[in-house]
Amino acid sequence: MAKLLTWIQTALIPAMGPWGLFVVAFLDSSVLSLPEVNDLLVVAGSAAQPRLAWLFVVLSTLGSLAGCLVLWHLGRRGGEALLARRFGQARMERTRAAYQHWKFWALALPAVLPPPVPLKVFVFAAGAFGMGWRPFSLTILLARGLRYGLWAVLGALYGRSAVAALRRFDGWFTQHTQVVLLVSLGLLLLATGMWLARRRGREAGEPLPDLGEVG
């Protein structure tokens, strides 16, 4: 892995420029696992060239979407049988339960949060469980765009110190992953409950039609 990272930094990025971020994001979201590499590239690139921060975000997001669509397509074609062989029956059932309970949040949350939160199993499952490519693509675009956009802003504003902040955050997050997930899920539950309550309130407050005007 160390040799691969060195090659990315010393050969791929200098040769391809910003498009190297697209390639790395595609590989990380499909056939390889390169945890945190794209985050570091976005932060470092934005720190070095703040005016191109938006381009780093766009290319990383699109590359991640392209890679995720490869896994989504494999899940779509292979179905639950392939999902179970790839990740195990127990993990598949846990993933199914997450999708049934959290809907699209089961995909959005792993796409926003950094490793060690897994993403590939949820991407693969989205295809196997029948999520359409439009809602799938929109979810990945929004989640990954938010993640990379945040690091790009920090890189553009704080320069090299943002890279150190990213490394500290990753270390802290690895130690407190379960707590962060519980808090995030709690906030999602709260937000969903408030939205449903507001929606029911609007529906309950709608005036009844005047029956004298019917017909």
C-alpha positions as CSV (number, residue, x, y, z in Angstrom):
1,M,0.0,0.0,0.0
2,A,2.8,2.4,0.8
3,K,4.4,1.9,-2.6
4,L,1.0,2.5,-4.3
5,L,0.5,5.7,-2.4
6,T,4.0,6.8,-3.3
7,W,3.3,6.1,-7.0
8,I,0.0,8.1,-6.8
9,Q,1.8,11.1,-5.3
10,T,4.9,11.0,-7.4
11,A,3.7,9.7,-10.7
12,L,0.0,9.7,-11.2
13,I,-0.9,13.1,-9.9
14,P,2.0,14.9,-11.6
15,A,1.2,13.2,-14.9
16,M,-2.5,13.6,-14.9
17,G,-3.0,16.7,-12.8
18,P,-6.4,17.2,-11.3
19,W,-7.7,14.3,-13.4
20,G,-5.6,12.0,-11.2
21,L,-8.1,12.6,-8.4
22,F,-10.9,11.3,-10.6
23,V,-8.8,8.1,-11.3
24,V,-8.0,7.6,-7.6
25,A,-11.6,8.2,-6.5
26,F,-12.8,5.7,-9.2
27,L,-10.4,3.0,-8.1
28,D,-11.1,3.6,-4.4
29,S,-14.8,3.3,-4.9
30,S,-14.6,0.2,-7.2
31,V,-11.8,-2.3,-7.4
32,L,-9.4,-1.0,-4.7
33,S,-9.5,0.3,-1.2
34,L,-7.5,3.5,-0.7
35,P,-8.9,4.9,2.6
36,E,-8.5,8.6,3.1
37,V,-6.3,9.1,0.0
38,N,-8.8,11.2,-1.9
39,D,-9.5,13.3,1.2
40,L,-5.7,14.0,1.6
41,L,-5.4,14.8,-2.1
42,V,-8.4,17.2,-2.0
43,V,-7.0,19.0,1.1
44,A,-3.5,19.2,-0.2
45,G,-4.5,20.3,-3.7
46,S,-6.9,22.9,-2.3
47,A,-4.2,24.2,0.1
48,A,-1.7,24.5,-2.8
49,Q,-4.2,25.9,-5.4
50,P,-7.2,27.4,-3.7
51,R,-8.7,28.7,-6.9
52,L,-9.0,25.1,-8.2
53,A,-10.5,23.7,-5.0
54,W,-13.9,23.4,-6.8
55,L,-12.4,21.3,-9.6
56,F,-10.8,18.9,-7.1
57,V,-14.2,18.4,-5.4
58,V,-16.0,17.9,-8.7
59,L,-13.5,15.4,-10.1
60,S,-13.2,13.4,-6.9
61,T,-17.0,13.3,-6.5
62,L,-17.6,12.2,-10.1
63,G,-14.8,9.6,-9.9
64,S,-16.3,8.2,-6.7
65,L,-19.7,8.1,-8.4
66,A,-18.3,6.3,-11.4
67,G,-16.6,3.7,-9.2
68,C,-19.8,3.2,-7.1
69,L,-21.9,2.7,-10.2
70,V,-19.6,-0.2,-11.2
71,L,-20.4,-1.9,-7.8
72,W,-24.1,-1.0,-8.0
73,H,-24.3,-2.6,-11.5
74,L,-22.6,-5.7,-10.2
75,G,-25.0,-5.9,-7.3
76,R,-27.9,-5.3,-9.7
77,R,-26.9,-8.2,-12.0
78,G,-25.7,-10.6,-9.3
79,G,-28.6,-9.9,-6.8
80,E,-28.7,-11.0,-3.2
81,A,-26.9,-14.4,-4.0
82,L,-23.8,-12.6,-5.1
83,L,-24.0,-10.1,-2.2
84,A,-24.2,-13.0,0.3
85,R,-21.2,-14.7,-1.3
86,R,-19.2,-11.5,-1.4
87,F,-19.9,-10.2,2.1
88,G,-21.5,-13.2,3.9
89,Q,-25.1,-14.0,4.8
90,A,-25.1,-12.3,8.2
91,R,-23.6,-9.1,6.9
92,M,-26.1,-9.0,4.1
93,E,-29.0,-9.4,6.5
94,R,-27.7,-6.5,8.7
95,T,-27.4,-4.4,5.6
96,R,-30.9,-5.3,4.5
97,A,-32.2,-4.3,7.9
98,A,-30.3,-0.9,7.7
99,Y,-31.9,-0.2,4.3
100,Q,-35.4,-1.2,5.5
101,H,-35.1,1.1,8.6
102,W,-33.0,4.0,7.3
103,K,-33.9,4.1,3.6
104,F,-31.5,6.2,1.6
105,W,-29.7,7.3,4.8
106,A,-28.2,3.8,4.9
107,L,-26.2,4.8,1.8
108,A,-25.7,8.5,2.4
109,L,-24.2,8.2,5.9
110,P,-21.4,5.8,5.0
111,A,-20.7,7.9,1.9
112,V,-20.2,11.0,4.0
113,L,-18.3,9.5,7.0
114,P,-14.6,8.5,6.6
115,P,-13.1,5.0,7.2
116,P,-13.4,2.7,9.0
117,V,-17.2,3.1,8.2
118,P,-17.7,0.7,5.3
119,L,-19.3,1.9,2.1
120,K,-18.8,-0.8,-0.6
121,V,-21.2,-3.3,1.0
122,F,-24.0,-0.6,1.0
123,V,-23.2,0.4,-2.6
124,F,-23.3,-3.3,-3.7
125,A,-26.5,-3.8,-1.7
126,A,-28.2,-0.8,-3.2
127,G,-28.0,-2.6,-6.6
128,A,-28.9,-6.0,-5.1
129,F,-31.9,-4.6,-3.2
130,G,-33.3,-2.8,-6.2
131,M,-32.4,0.9,-5.7
132,G,-32.7,2.7,-9.0
133,W,-29.7,4.3,-10.5
134,R,-31.1,7.9,-10.3
135,P,-31.7,8.0,-6.5
136,F,-28.5,6.0,-6.0
137,S,-26.5,8.5,-8.1
138,L,-28.1,11.5,-6.5
139,T,-27.3,10.2,-3.0
140,I,-23.7,9.5,-3.8
141,L,-23.2,12.9,-5.5
142,L,-24.7,14.8,-2.5
143,A,-22.9,12.7,0.1
144,R,-19.4,12.6,-1.5
145,G,-19.8,16.3,-2.7
146,L,-20.4,17.3,0.9
147,R,-17.5,15.3,2.2
148,Y,-14.9,16.5,-0.3
149,G,-16.3,20.0,-0.4
150,L,-15.8,20.3,3.4
151,W,-12.1,19.3,3.1
152,A,-11.6,21.6,0.1
153,V,-12.9,24.6,2.0
154,L,-10.6,23.8,5.0
155,G,-7.7,23.3,2.7
156,A,-8.3,26.6,0.8
157,L,-8.7,28.5,4.1
158,Y,-6.0,27.0,6.3
159,G,-3.4,25.6,3.9
160,R,-1.1,22.9,5.1
161,S,-2.4,23.0,8.6
162,A,-5.7,21.5,7.2
163,V,-3.7,18.4,6.2
164,A,-2.6,17.9,9.8
165,A,-6.2,18.6,11.0
166,L,-7.4,15.8,8.6
167,R,-4.9,13.3,10.1
168,R,-5.9,14.2,13.6
169,F,-9.6,13.9,12.8
170,D,-9.1,10.5,11.2
171,G,-7.2,9.3,14.3
172,W,-10.0,10.6,16.6
173,F,-12.7,9.2,14.4
174,T,-11.2,5.8,14.3
175,Q,-11.2,5.7,18.1
176,H,-14.8,7.0,18.4
177,T,-16.5,5.5,15.4
178,Q,-19.3,3.8,17.3
179,V,-20.1,7.0,19.3
180,V,-20.2,9.1,16.1
181,L,-22.5,6.6,14.4
182,L,-24.9,6.5,17.3
183,V,-25.0,10.3,17.5
184,S,-25.4,10.6,13.8
185,L,-28.2,8.1,13.7
186,G,-29.9,9.8,16.7
187,L,-29.8,13.1,14.9
188,L,-31.3,11.5,11.8
189,L,-34.1,10.0,13.8
190,L,-34.8,13.4,15.4
191,A,-34.8,15.2,12.0
192,T,-37.0,12.6,10.4
193,G,-39.4,12.7,13.4
194,M,-39.7,16.4,13.2
195,W,-40.2,16.4,9.5
196,L,-43.0,13.7,9.8
197,A,-44.7,15.6,12.6
198,R,-44.6,18.8,10.6
199,R,-46.0,17.0,7.6
200,R,-48.8,15.5,9.6
201,G,-49.6,18.8,11.1
202,R,-49.9,20.4,7.7
203,E,-52.2,17.6,6.5
204,A,-54.3,17.8,9.6
205,G,-54.7,21.6,9.1
206,E,-55.8,21.4,5.5
207,P,-59.4,22.8,5.1
208,L,-62.1,20.3,4.1
209,P,-63.7,20.9,0.7
210,D,-67.1,22.7,0.6
211,L,-69.5,19.9,-0.3
212,G,-72.0,22.4,-1.5
213,E,-69.7,23.3,-4.3
214,V,-69.2,19.7,-5.4
215,G,-70.9,18.9,-8.7
